[in-house]
Amino acid sequence: MAAASSNPTPPALVCPKCQTSMPASAAFCPGCGHAMKQIPPADRALAALAYLTLVPAAVLLFLPAYRHRAFVRFHAWQSVLLWGAFGLVTIVSLLLSNVTAAMAFLLFGILTALAMFFLWVVLSLKAWQGELFELPFLGMLADRLR
C-alpha cells in the first residue's frame, strides 16, 4: 500500500473574472488584476483620486491614516511615479527643443499629453473598480514602495 502524502497541496483559488488559478493567499489575480477580496468603496475612491494630479497622491502617502492601506498606497505611489516621469519627459523635451525642431517637439508634446490623458482615465477607472493595474516598470516599483 502506498503511504498517504503528509503535505497536502494548498487549496487554490480561481479568478471569477478570467478563470486563472492562483494560491489561496493571493489578494489579486495575477492574470487580470481583479481583487479576490472586496476593496472598500472609500479605498477605491481614494485610489482613483490619487491619479488626479501629483498633489492628492503625495498627500495620501504622507497621511498616517493611510499607511496600512496597501491598495491606496500602491495607486498613490504609481501616480507619483507616473506624474514624475511625465514631468521629466516634459522638461527634457523643452530643453532639447530649438527653432529647427520646434514643430517636431510640439507634435511630440501633443501626443504625449493625449497619451497621458488616456492613461489617466484608464488608471482612474481601474482603481475605482478595485483592480490592481500595474504599469510595466512603474507598477513594479510602486509595488516595492508601498
C-alpha positions as YAML, in Angstrom:
chain: A
units: angstrom
residues:
- id: 1
  name: MET
  ca: [0.00, 0.00, 0.00]
- id: 2
  name: ALA
  ca: [1.19, 3.50, -0.79]
- id: 3
  name: ALA
  ca: [1.65, 5.83, 2.13]
- id: 4
  name: ALA
  ca: [-0.53, 8.91, 2.19]
- id: 5
  name: SER
  ca: [1.23, 12.17, 1.49]
- id: 6
  name: SER
  ca: [1.89, 14.19, 4.62]
- id: 7
  name: ASN
  ca: [2.00, 17.52, 2.72]
- id: 8
  name: PRO
  ca: [-1.34, 18.13, 1.06]
- id: 9
  name: THR
  ca: [-1.32, 20.71, -1.70]
- id: 10
  name: PRO
  ca: [-2.58, 24.10, -0.55]
- id: 11
  name: PRO
  ca: [-6.03, 24.99, -1.81]
- id: 12
  name: ALA
  ca: [-6.06, 27.16, -4.90]
- id: 13
  name: LEU
  ca: [-8.42, 29.95, -5.89]
- id: 14
  name: VAL
  ca: [-9.85, 30.51, -9.33]
- id: 15
  name: CYS
  ca: [-10.44, 34.07, -10.50]
- id: 16
  name: PRO
  ca: [-14.15, 34.63, -11.18]
- id: 17
  name: LYS
  ca: [-13.28, 37.06, -13.96]
- id: 18
  name: CYS
  ca: [-10.61, 35.27, -16.06]
- id: 19
  name: GLN
  ca: [-10.54, 31.74, -14.53]
- id: 20
  name: THR
  ca: [-6.80, 31.91, -13.68]
- id: 21
  name: SER
  ca: [-5.80, 29.63, -10.80]
- id: 22
  name: MET
  ca: [-3.68, 31.10, -8.00]
- id: 23
  name: PRO
  ca: [-2.71, 30.38, -4.39]
- id: 24
  name: ALA
  ca: [-5.38, 30.83, -1.74]
- id: 25
  name: SER
  ca: [-3.39, 33.66, -0.16]
- id: 26
  name: ALA
  ca: [-3.46, 35.83, -3.31]
- id: 27
  name: ALA
  ca: [-5.08, 39.23, -2.86]
- id: 28
  name: PHE
  ca: [-5.26, 40.00, -6.60]
- id: 29
  name: CYS
  ca: [-5.44, 37.83, -9.71]
- id: 30
  name: PRO
  ca: [-2.05, 37.69, -11.45]
- id: 31
  name: GLY
  ca: [-3.79, 37.43, -14.83]
- id: 32
  name: CYS
  ca: [-6.26, 40.32, -14.79]
- id: 33
  name: GLY
  ca: [-5.65, 42.19, -11.51]
- id: 34
  name: HIS
  ca: [-9.14, 41.51, -10.16]
- id: 35
  name: ALA
  ca: [-9.37, 41.76, -6.36]
- id: 36
  name: MET
  ca: [-10.01, 38.46, -4.60]
- id: 37
  name: LYS
  ca: [-11.24, 40.30, -1.50]
- id: 38
  name: GLN
  ca: [-13.71, 43.15, -1.69]
- id: 39
  name: ILE
  ca: [-11.97, 46.54, -1.61]
- id: 40
  name: PRO
  ca: [-13.94, 49.08, 0.48]
- id: 41
  name: PRO
  ca: [-15.57, 51.84, -1.62]
- id: 42
  name: ALA
  ca: [-13.67, 54.54, 0.31]
- id: 43
  name: ASP
  ca: [-10.33, 52.94, -0.59]
- id: 44
  name: ARG
  ca: [-11.34, 52.61, -4.23]
- id: 45
  name: ALA
  ca: [-12.37, 56.28, -4.35]
- id: 46
  name: LEU
  ca: [-9.10, 57.40, -2.73]
- id: 47
  name: ALA
  ca: [-7.06, 55.26, -5.13]
- id: 48
  name: ALA
  ca: [-8.87, 56.82, -8.10]
- id: 49
  name: LEU
  ca: [-8.39, 60.30, -6.60]
- id: 50
  name: ALA
  ca: [-4.65, 59.66, -6.34]
- id: 51
  name: TYR
  ca: [-4.38, 59.78, -10.14]
- id: 52
  name: LEU
  ca: [-5.95, 63.25, -10.40]
- id: 53
  name: THR
  ca: [-2.63, 65.08, -10.03]
- id: 54
  name: LEU
  ca: [0.57, 64.71, -8.10]
- id: 55
  name: VAL
  ca: [-0.77, 66.58, -5.04]
- id: 56
  name: PRO
  ca: [-3.52, 64.15, -3.86]
- id: 57
  name: ALA
  ca: [-1.18, 61.17, -4.32]
- id: 58
  name: ALA
  ca: [1.57, 62.82, -2.26]
- id: 59
  name: VAL
  ca: [-0.92, 63.79, 0.45]
- id: 60
  name: LEU
  ca: [-2.21, 60.20, 0.64]
- id: 61
  name: LEU
  ca: [1.33, 58.92, 1.06]
- id: 62
  name: PHE
  ca: [2.12, 61.26, 3.95]
- id: 63
  name: LEU
  ca: [-1.12, 60.92, 5.95]
- id: 64
  name: PRO
  ca: [-0.69, 58.39, 8.78]
- id: 65
  name: ALA
  ca: [-4.27, 57.12, 8.41]
- id: 66
  name: TYR
  ca: [-3.41, 55.51, 5.05]
- id: 67
  name: ARG
  ca: [-0.11, 53.84, 5.99]
- id: 68
  name: HIS
  ca: [-1.65, 50.37, 6.23]
- id: 69
  name: ARG
  ca: [-3.98, 50.54, 3.22]
- id: 70
  name: ALA
  ca: [-1.90, 48.73, 0.62]
- id: 71
  name: PHE
  ca: [-4.36, 49.30, -2.25]
- id: 72
  name: VAL
  ca: [-4.44, 53.08, -1.76]
- id: 73
  name: ARG
  ca: [-0.66, 53.29, -1.24]
- id: 74
  name: PHE
  ca: [0.07, 51.27, -4.38]
- id: 75
  name: HIS
  ca: [-2.04, 53.57, -6.55]
- id: 76
  name: ALA
  ca: [-0.65, 56.68, -4.86]
- id: 77
  name: TRP
  ca: [2.94, 55.56, -5.47]
- id: 78
  name: GLN
  ca: [2.18, 54.60, -9.06]
- id: 79
  name: SER
  ca: [0.60, 58.02, -9.59]
- id: 80
  name: VAL
  ca: [3.60, 59.84, -8.12]
- id: 81
  name: LEU
  ca: [5.96, 57.85, -10.34]
- id: 82
  name: LEU
  ca: [3.79, 58.38, -13.43]
- id: 83
  name: TRP
  ca: [3.47, 62.13, -12.92]
- id: 84
  name: GLY
  ca: [7.20, 62.34, -12.17]
- id: 85
  name: ALA
  ca: [8.05, 60.51, -15.40]
- id: 86
  name: PHE
  ca: [5.67, 62.75, -17.35]
- id: 87
  name: GLY
  ca: [7.27, 65.86, -15.82]
- id: 88
  name: LEU
  ca: [10.75, 64.57, -16.61]
- id: 89
  name: VAL
  ca: [9.81, 63.87, -20.24]
- id: 90
  name: THR
  ca: [8.30, 67.36, -20.49]
- id: 91
  name: ILE
  ca: [11.41, 69.06, -19.07]
- id: 92
  name: VAL
  ca: [13.77, 67.08, -21.31]
- id: 93
  name: SER
  ca: [11.63, 67.90, -24.36]
- id: 94
  name: LEU
  ca: [11.65, 71.59, -23.52]
- id: 95
  name: LEU
  ca: [15.42, 71.58, -23.06]
- id: 96
  name: LEU
  ca: [16.02, 69.74, -26.33]
- id: 97
  name: SER
  ca: [13.68, 71.81, -28.44]
- id: 98
  name: ASN
  ca: [15.14, 74.52, -30.60]
- id: 99
  name: VAL
  ca: [13.96, 76.62, -33.53]
- id: 100
  name: THR
  ca: [14.52, 73.97, -36.20]
- id: 101
  name: ALA
  ca: [12.88, 71.13, -34.31]
- id: 102
  name: ALA
  ca: [10.13, 73.13, -32.62]
- id: 103
  name: MET
  ca: [7.35, 71.58, -34.72]
- id: 104
  name: ALA
  ca: [8.57, 68.04, -34.03]
- id: 105
  name: PHE
  ca: [8.64, 68.66, -30.28]
- id: 106
  name: LEU
  ca: [5.24, 70.37, -30.44]
- id: 107
  name: LEU
  ca: [3.78, 67.28, -32.12]
- id: 108
  name: PHE
  ca: [5.57, 65.03, -29.61]
- id: 109
  name: GLY
  ca: [4.19, 67.13, -26.75]
- id: 110
  name: ILE
  ca: [0.63, 66.91, -28.06]
- id: 111
  name: LEU
  ca: [0.88, 63.13, -28.49]
- id: 112
  name: THR
  ca: [2.43, 62.73, -25.03]
- id: 113
  name: ALA
  ca: [-0.31, 64.84, -23.44]
- id: 114
  name: LEU
  ca: [-3.02, 62.79, -25.17]
- id: 115
  name: ALA
  ca: [-1.37, 59.54, -24.09]
- id: 116
  name: MET
  ca: [-1.14, 60.82, -20.52]
- id: 117
  name: PHE
  ca: [-4.82, 61.79, -20.57]
- id: 118
  name: PHE
  ca: [-5.96, 58.36, -21.76]
- id: 119
  name: LEU
  ca: [-3.62, 56.63, -19.31]
- id: 120
  name: TRP
  ca: [-5.02, 58.80, -16.52]
- id: 121
  name: VAL
  ca: [-8.59, 57.79, -17.45]
- id: 122
  name: VAL
  ca: [-7.74, 54.07, -17.59]
- id: 123
  name: LEU
  ca: [-5.82, 54.07, -14.31]
- id: 124
  name: SER
  ca: [-8.54, 56.03, -12.51]
- id: 125
  name: LEU
  ca: [-11.25, 53.65, -13.76]
- id: 126
  name: LYS
  ca: [-9.24, 50.56, -12.83]
- id: 127
  name: ALA
  ca: [-8.65, 51.93, -9.32]
- id: 128
  name: TRP
  ca: [-12.35, 52.83, -8.99]
- id: 129
  name: GLN
  ca: [-13.27, 49.25, -9.99]
- id: 130
  name: GLY
  ca: [-10.94, 47.87, -7.31]
- id: 131
  name: GLU
  ca: [-8.40, 46.36, -9.69]
- id: 132
  name: LEU
  ca: [-4.65, 46.39, -9.27]
- id: 133
  name: PHE
  ca: [-3.47, 47.58, -12.69]
- id: 134
  name: GLU
  ca: [0.31, 47.75, -12.85]
- id: 135
  name: LEU
  ca: [2.16, 49.79, -15.44]
- id: 136
  name: PRO
  ca: [5.16, 47.86, -16.86]
- id: 137
  name: PHE
  ca: [8.06, 49.47, -14.98]
- id: 138
  name: LEU
  ca: [6.36, 51.93, -12.65]
- id: 139
  name: GLY
  ca: [3.95, 49.32, -11.27]
- id: 140
  name: MET
  ca: [6.75, 47.05, -10.08]
- id: 141
  name: LEU
  ca: [8.48, 49.98, -8.42]
- id: 142
  name: ALA
  ca: [5.23, 51.17, -6.80]
- id: 143
  name: ASP
  ca: [4.61, 47.65, -5.50]
- id: 144
  name: ARG
  ca: [8.01, 47.68, -3.77]
- id: 145
  name: LEU
  ca: [7.47, 51.14, -2.28]
- id: 146
  name: ARG
  ca: [4.03, 50.54, -0.79]
...
